[in-house]
Amino acid sequence: MKRNIFFLIPLLILLSNSATAKPALILISPNGGEELISGTTLMIKWNYEDSTNSDKNVILVLYKNGVKFITISESASNTGSFMWTIPIETPPGNKYRIRIRSREELSLNDFSDRDFSILKNKKN
């Protein structure tokens, strides 16, 4: 009987830790180094881990040189992805990042880990 208790203790610790896991919002892509083209469509991807409510919406914002440039979406559904057409008038540059933030829990947010580039669309 004592032997079975030693197997149960790690299981109980694991279950208690998973029950108290804090929500997390993680931007997957673009996450840095990409070369995007204005006027094309990009799939922004993220993970939103929240055991209490997965129906929460997110805000997506484009930053240039560390400053808010445009709001991509004020309230994107928490599906894990969002199709965004990069505005054709977006100036070319290599200091862009995306920020994702929960609408309900302001402390839940993430940025692209590194800068990415937006290039001019040569078709326009």
N, C-alpha and C positions, 0 to 999 in steps of 0.2 A: 504494500500500500504506500509506503514512504516513497518508493521509486516513482510511482505515478504522480505524486505531488510535484516532483521536480520537473516533470514534463508539462504540467499545467501552469506553473508560475510564468514561464516565458510567454505562453499563449495568452494569459490574462494581461500581462504587461503590453503585449502587442495590441490586444483588443482595446485596452484603455487608452493607449496612445492614438489609435485610429479614430476613436470616438471623439477625441478632443482636438483633432487636427484643425488647424486654422485655415481659413479660406486663402486661396492663392490665385493670382491673375498673372499669367505669363505670356508675353508676346513671343510668338514663334518666328513669324516672318512678316515683313522684312526685318532682319535682325542685324544687318550690317554687311557691307561689301558688295551689295547688289548694284547693278547698273540698270535703272528703270528708264523708260522713255515716256515723255509727256504725251498725252492723248491715247495711251494704251491702258488696258485694264489689268489690275493687280489684285491677287487674292491675298488679303491680310489674314493671318492665322494666329490663333491664341488658344490657350488652355485656361479655363476658369474653373477651379476646383473649389466647390463650396457645397458641403454636404447638406446645408440647411435650405438652399434654394438655388436651383440652377437656371431659373427663368429670369434672372436679373439682366438688365441691359448694360451696354458699355458705351463709352464715349471714345472716339478715335480722333486724334489730333496730329497734324503734320507740323514738325518743328524744323526750322532752318537756322543754322548757326546758334542753336540753343534757345531760340525765341519762337514762340507760337507763330506759325505762318498761316495755316487755315484749319478749320474744323472739318474733318472728313465726314463724321456722323455724330450727331448729338445723342442718338439713341439707337445703336445697332443691337439687334437681337443677339442673345448669347448662344449662337450656334457654333462658335469656334472659328467662323470665317466670315469675311465681308468682301464683296467684290467692289473695288473702287476704280473708277476711271480717273487717272491722273489728269487734272486740267491742262489743256494744251498751252495755256499761258503761264504755267509754272516755270520760273526761271531755271535754266540749267545750273547745276551746282553739285558739290559733293559733300555737303555738310547737312544732310537731311536725316531725321529720325522720326519715328512714329511713337506716340504715347497712347497707351490704352488705359482707361480708368473705369472703375465701376461707377454707375450712376448712384447707387444706393450706399455703398461703402467707400467713402472718399479715400481712405487709406490704401485701398487695393488698386495698385497701378503698376505699370511697367513701361519702360522705354526700349527701343531698339538698343542692343548692346553696343553697336558701333554705327558710325555714319554710313549712309548709302548715297548713291548718286542718282540724280534725275537728269537725263540727257534730252536735248532738244529733238523733237520729232522732225526728221528730215522731209517727211511727206507734206508738211504744212509750212 
